[in-house]
Amino acid sequence: MTIVPALDKPDRKHGLDLIKWIALITMVIDHLRLVWPELAITFIPGRISFPFFCLAIAANVARTTPRRMITPSSARYVAFMVFFSLISEPPYRWFYDSQTLNVFPSLTLGLLVALGFHQRSHAGAVLAVAALTIGLIYQQSLMYGVYGLLLPAAFTIAVTKPAHPALAILPALLCVLMNSRHGALGRMLDLDGYAAATLLTAFLSAFLGLWMLRRPWEVRLWKVTQWGYWFYPGHMLALQLLRVDG
């Protein structure tokens, strides 16, 4: 979950705050089904959340200066992600019986791949390959697997090349693939409406997010800054307490 401001350049876009808000809201909507199983349909809009967090990462990475990989702001960014990868795991385990880790490790490795790729230097290539290798080794433990790990880099390519809108197909396809790990694509081919809606939502989320990021929004929202990091473990604790009380 990318929350901190731009890494280098202060050209913050209001669309980025809107993307973060939608990511947070759809994440909560998705997790409602874990408290109230009859709300299983919330899984579908929940497919927007992770891509939007990855897009927020890409927007921040795209504003870094190439060949300046190690800066105080980038180091702080990675440190925040690693720290919340650790502290989010206990509430995640309490809230959700899952074979994967919480979402932060996937986002952290995705950040490192995107940051390394964007630098276009030897050191950047080493960083990207190292993070990708870790992801391949532990892909069964990562939420959304290797496809999710590659998503921030794919979004970074699309964000940095606005003159080539067709590049949005890269993150869109990854959104479909990362949601197909448990057979959703096969079920869609068998004309399963739920699976089709799930994958269509995932696919379109990439195009929607890039459109929102590029649009000159006039409305100003409450900025999602460092407090957003705490929202992830905090909302799981709150939902688990609701489930226990219920």
C-alpha positions in Angstrom: 0.0 0.0 0.0 1.8 3.1 -1.2 1.0 6.1 1.0 4.1 8.4 1.2 4.3 11.4 -1.1 6.4 11.5 -4.3 10.0 10.3 -3.9 11.8 13.1 -5.5 9.6 15.6 -7.4 6.8 17.6 -5.6 4.3 17.5 -8.5 1.6 15.7 -6.6 -1.6 15.1 -8.6 -5.1 15.2 -7.0 -5.9 12.1 -9.0 -3.3 10.2 -7.0 -5.1 10.9 -3.8 -8.4 9.8 -5.4 -6.8 6.6 -6.5 -5.6 5.9 -3.0 -9.0 6.6 -1.5 -10.7 4.2 -4.0 -8.0 1.6 -3.2 -8.7 1.9 0.5 -12.5 1.9 0.1 -12.6 -1.1 -2.2 -10.2 -3.0 0.1 -12.7 -2.6 2.9 -15.6 -3.5 0.7 -13.7 -6.7 -0.4 -13.0 -7.7 3.2 -16.6 -7.3 4.3 -17.3 -10.8 2.9 -14.9 -12.2 5.5 -17.1 -10.9 8.3 -20.5 -11.5 6.6 -20.1 -14.4 4.1 -23.5 -13.6 2.5 -21.7 -10.5 1.0 -19.5 -12.7 -1.2 -20.3 -10.4 -4.1 -18.0 -7.8 -2.6 -15.1 -9.8 -3.9 -15.7 -8.4 -7.4 -15.3 -4.6 -6.6 -12.4 -5.7 -4.4 -10.4 -6.5 -7.5 -9.8 -2.8 -7.9 -8.0 -2.3 -4.7 -4.6 -4.0 -5.3 -4.2 -2.6 -8.9 -4.8 0.9 -7.6 -2.3 0.5 -4.8 0.2 -0.7 -7.4 -0.7 2.3 -9.6 0.0 4.6 -6.7 3.4 3.0 -6.3 4.1 3.4 -10.1 3.1 7.1 -9.9 5.6 7.7 -7.2 8.3 5.7 -8.9 7.7 7.5 -12.1 8.5 10.8 -10.4 11.9 9.7 -9.3 15.0 10.8 -11.1 16.6 8.0 -13.2 20.1 6.9 -12.0 19.4 8.2 -8.5 18.1 5.0 -6.9 19.3 5.5 -3.4 17.9 8.7 -2.0 16.7 9.5 1.5 13.1 9.6 0.3 13.3 6.3 -1.6 15.0 4.6 1.4 12.3 5.9 3.7 9.6 4.7 1.3 11.1 1.1 1.3 11.6 1.2 5.1 7.9 2.1 5.6 6.8 -0.8 3.4 9.1 -3.3 5.1 8.1 -2.1 8.6 4.4 -2.5 7.8 5.0 -5.8 6.1 6.1 -7.0 9.6 3.5 -5.4 11.9 0.6 -6.1 9.6 1.1 -9.9 9.7 -0.3 -10.6 13.2 -3.7 -8.8 12.6 -3.8 -10.3 9.2 -3.4 -13.8 10.6 -6.0 -13.1 13.3 -8.5 -11.8 10.7 -7.9 -14.1 7.7 -6.9 -17.8 7.6 -4.7 -17.6 4.5 -1.7 -19.5 3.0 -0.2 -16.2 1.8 1.4 -13.3 3.6 -0.4 -10.0 4.0 -0.4 -7.6 1.0 2.6 -5.5 2.1 5.3 -8.0 1.1 3.9 -8.2 -2.4 3.7 -4.4 -2.7 7.2 -4.0 -1.2 8.8 -6.4 -3.7 6.8 -4.8 -6.5 8.1 -1.4 -5.4 11.7 -2.7 -5.6 11.2 -4.2 -9.0 9.6 -1.0 -10.4 12.2 1.2 -8.8 15.1 -0.9 -10.1 13.6 -1.1 -13.6 12.9 2.7 -13.7 16.5 3.5 -12.9 17.8 1.9 -16.1 21.2 1.4 -14.6 23.3 -1.6 -13.6 22.5 -1.2 -9.9 18.8 -0.8 -10.8 18.8 -4.0 -12.8 20.5 -5.9 -9.9 17.8 -4.6 -7.5 14.9 -5.5 -9.9 16.3 -9.0 -10.6 17.0 -9.6 -6.9 13.5 -8.7 -5.9 12.0 -10.7 -8.7 14.1 -13.7 -7.7 12.8 -13.5 -4.2 9.3 -13.3 -5.5 9.8 -16.4 -7.7 11.2 -18.4 -4.8 8.4 -17.4 -2.4 5.6 -16.9 -4.9 3.3 -19.4 -3.2 3.5 -17.2 -0.1 2.9 -13.9 -1.8 -0.5 -12.5 -2.3 -1.2 -12.3 -6.1 2.1 -14.2 -6.7 4.7 -13.1 -9.3 2.1 -11.4 -11.5 1.2 -9.0 -8.7 4.8 -8.4 -8.0 5.3 -7.3 -11.7 2.2 -5.0 -11.7 3.9 -1.8 -10.3 6.6 -2.1 -12.9 4.0 -2.5 -15.7 2.1 0.5 -14.4 5.4 2.5 -14.3 5.9 1.8 -18.0 2.4 3.0 -18.8 2.7 6.1 -16.6 6.0 7.2 -18.0 4.8 6.8 -21.6 1.5 8.6 -21.8 1.9 9.1 -25.5 1.4 5.3 -25.9 -1.9 4.6 -24.3 -1.9 1.0 -25.7 0.8 0.2 -23.0 -2.1 0.0 -20.5 -2.7 -3.5 -21.8 0.4 -4.7 -19.9 -0.9 -4.0 -16.4 -4.5 -4.9 -17.5 -3.3 -8.4 -18.5 -1.3 -8.8 -15.3 -4.5 -7.9 -13.4 -6.3 -10.8 -15.1 -3.5 -13.2 -14.6 -3.0 -12.5 -10.9 -6.7 -13.1 -10.3 -6.6 -16.4 -12.3 -4.4 -18.3 -9.9 -7.3 -20.3 -8.6 -9.0 -21.2 -11.9 -11.1 -18.1 -12.5 -10.0 -17.9 -16.1 -11.1 -21.5 -16.8 -14.4 -20.8 -15.1 -14.9 -17.7 -17.2 -14.3 -19.8 -20.3 -17.0 -22.1 -19.0 -19.4 -19.1 -19.0 -19.3 -18.6 -15.3 -20.8 -15.1 -14.8 -19.2 -14.5 -11.4 -15.7 -15.4 -12.7 -16.3 -13.3 -15.8 -17.3 -10.3 -13.7 -14.3 -10.7 -11.5 -11.8 -10.8 -14.3 -13.5 -8.1 -16.3 -13.3 -5.8 -13.2 -9.7 -6.6 -12.8 -8.9 -6.0 -16.4 -10.7 -2.7 -16.6 -9.2 -1.4 -13.3 -5.9 -0.8 -15.0 -7.5 1.4 -17.7 -9.7 3.2 -15.2 -6.8 3.9 -12.8 -4.5 5.3 -15.6 -7.3 7.5 -16.9 -8.0 8.8 -13.4 -4.3 9.5 -12.8 -4.0 11.5 -16.0 -7.2 13.5 -15.6 -6.8 17.1 -14.2 -9.1 16.7 -11.2 -10.4 19.9 -9.6 -11.7 18.4 -6.5 -9.3 18.2 -3.6 -9.4 15.3 -1.2 -8.0 14.7 2.3 -4.5 13.5 1.4 -3.7 9.9 2.1 -0.3 10.2 3.7 1.5 8.1 6.4 -1.8 7.4 8.2 -2.8 5.2 5.3 -0.2 2.7 6.3 -1.9 2.2 9.7 -5.2 1.9 8.0 -4.4 -1.6 6.6 -3.7 -3.4 9.9 -6.2 -1.2 11.7 -9.1 -2.0 9.5 -8.4 -5.7 9.8 -8.5 -5.4 13.6 -11.7 -3.5 13.5 -13.4 -6.0 11.2 -12.2 -8.9 13.3 -13.7 -7.3 16.4 -17.0 -6.9 14.6 -16.8 -10.6 13.7 -16.1 -11.6 17.3 -18.8 -9.4 18.7 -21.3 -10.8 16.1 
